[in-house]
Structure formats: C-alpha cells, structure tokens
Amino acid sequence: MTAPTVVFDASHDEYFSIRKREDPSYRLLARQLVAGGMGVKEAGELDDGFAGDVLVVAVPRRAFQPAESAAVQEFVKNGGG
C-alpha cells in the first residue's frame, strides 16, 4: 500500500507555504506529515494536473483560472480531498 500524498498548492501566492521561512507553521506541518509516513509535495499550476490524495490551498492571494478550478473539481469528484 502506498502512503498518501498531501499536495500543497504553490501557484497562487499563498499566504502560507511549506517553504516560507517567515511563517514556519506549514513547514512544521509538512515535516510532521512526513514523519508520520505520508508523502508531501508542492504543485505548480494546478491546470497541469497534480497527483496526490489531499490538496491544501492555504489562503491563496491570486485567483484561480477556469482550467485550474476545473482540475480541482475533477480531483474532488474522483475522490481527492
């Protein structure tokens, strides 16, 4: 059985990020997820598709384009969370 993967959106100028040093909360979360056996990665443009089990969009400051919204809707429709 493969470990679940949590995908953090990194394409909408999110307020929180697993890479930003000024707010380590999401970096800490990512480390804890990995320590718990889960996969963690960042996604670029969401309309390119993304592979994972959970998508985290943390306070986006840039609007989603129609193709990105459609990709997220398809992800959820297919069982992603």
C-alpha positions in Angstrom: 0.0 0.0 0.0 1.4 3.4 -0.9 1.5 6.2 1.6 -1.0 9.0 1.0 0.4 12.2 -0.5 -0.5 15.7 0.6 -0.1 18.3 -2.2 0.4 21.9 -1.2 -0.6 24.4 -3.9 2.3 26.8 -4.6 0.9 28.6 -7.6 -1.5 31.2 -6.2 0.8 33.3 -4.0 -0.4 31.5 -0.9 -0.1 33.3 2.4 1.1 30.0 4.0 3.7 27.8 2.4 5.8 24.8 3.3 8.9 26.8 2.1 8.4 30.3 3.6 10.8 31.0 6.4 8.8 33.9 8.0 6.0 31.6 9.0 7.3 28.1 9.8 3.9 26.6 10.7 3.3 24.9 7.3 6.9 23.7 7.1 6.4 22.1 10.5 3.2 20.5 9.4 4.9 19.1 6.3 7.7 17.7 8.5 5.1 16.1 10.8 3.3 14.6 7.9 6.5 13.1 6.5 7.4 11.8 10.0 4.0 10.1 10.1 4.7 8.3 6.8 2.9 10.5 4.4 4.3 12.0 1.2 4.4 15.8 0.8 5.0 17.9 -2.3 4.2 21.2 -3.8 2.2 21.7 -7.0 2.8 24.3 -9.6 0.0 25.4 -11.9 -3.0 23.2 -11.0 -4.4 23.0 -14.5 -1.4 20.9 -15.4 -2.8 18.2 -13.1 -1.4 17.0 -9.9 -1.0 13.7 -8.3 -1.9 13.3 -4.6 -4.6 12.3 -2.2 -5.2 15.6 -0.4 -4.8 19.1 -1.8 -4.0 22.0 0.5 -4.7 25.5 -0.7 -3.6 27.8 2.1 -5.1 31.3 1.7 -4.5 32.0 -2.0 -3.9 35.6 -2.9 -4.2 35.1 -6.7 -7.5 33.9 -8.3 -7.9 30.5 -9.8 -8.2 30.4 -13.6 -11.1 28.4 -15.1 -8.9 25.5 -16.1 -7.5 25.3 -12.6 -10.9 25.3 -11.0 -12.0 22.6 -13.3 -8.9 20.5 -12.4 -9.6 20.9 -8.7 -13.3 20.0 -9.2 -12.3 16.9 -11.1 -9.8 15.9 -8.4 -12.5 16.1 -5.8 -15.1 14.4 -8.0 -12.6 11.5 -8.3 -12.2 11.1 -4.6 -9.4 13.6 -3.7 -9.8 15.6 -0.7 
